[in-house]
Amino acid sequence: MLSPSLKQADKWYQKNRRALKPYWGEWVAFTADGVIAHDRDYFVMLAQIDPAITEFIIDRVHEYDFVDPIRFY
């Protein structure tokens, strides 16, 4: 079960995932307040995270997250 702060971070992601387009191909760490770190290298991204922040979500942003499906009419 997710903690309340992680639930808020997940809600932020659902609402703002289109705003993550500039991070294609990168790992992103975020909280309910937004992106706190990002980089193509997972370990570089981890090193950017403030140690005082203990609850966050990490996800990889893929290009296909932003491609509209092909429609045949």
C-alpha positions in Angstrom: 0.0 0.0 0.0 1.3 3.4 -0.9 1.9 6.1 1.7 -0.2 9.3 1.5 2.8 11.2 0.1 3.4 8.6 -2.6 -0.3 8.6 -3.5 0.0 12.4 -4.0 3.1 11.9 -6.1 1.2 9.4 -8.3 -1.7 11.9 -8.7 0.8 14.5 -9.7 2.2 12.1 -12.3 -1.3 11.3 -13.7 -2.1 15.0 -14.0 1.3 16.1 -15.4 2.7 13.2 -17.4 2.4 15.1 -20.7 4.7 17.7 -19.2 7.5 15.1 -18.9 8.0 15.1 -22.7 11.3 17.0 -22.5 12.6 14.1 -20.4 12.3 11.5 -23.2 14.8 8.7 -22.6 15.6 9.8 -19.1 14.9 8.5 -15.6 12.9 11.0 -13.5 12.3 11.1 -9.8 9.3 13.1 -8.6 7.2 13.9 -5.6 3.8 15.6 -5.4 5.6 18.9 -6.0 7.1 17.8 -9.3 10.4 16.5 -10.8 13.2 16.5 -8.3 15.9 14.8 -10.5 16.4 13.5 -14.0 19.1 12.1 -16.2 19.6 9.4 -18.9 21.9 7.6 -16.4 20.0 6.1 -13.5 22.9 6.5 -11.0 23.5 10.1 -12.0 19.8 10.8 -11.5 19.9 9.1 -8.0 22.9 11.2 -7.0 20.9 14.4 -7.8 18.2 13.6 -5.2 18.4 15.5 -2.0 19.0 13.0 0.8 16.4 14.9 2.9 13.7 13.7 0.5 12.8 10.2 1.6 9.6 9.4 -0.4 9.6 9.8 -4.2 8.7 7.8 -7.3 11.2 6.9 -10.0 10.1 6.2 -13.6 11.6 6.1 -17.0 10.1 8.4 -19.7 9.7 6.6 -23.0 9.1 8.3 -26.3 6.1 6.0 -27.0 4.3 7.6 -24.0 3.7 10.6 -26.3 3.0 9.0 -29.6 -0.7 9.0 -30.7 -1.9 5.6 -31.8 -2.3 5.0 -35.5 -5.9 5.2 -36.6 -7.2 3.6 -39.8 -10.4 5.2 -41.1 
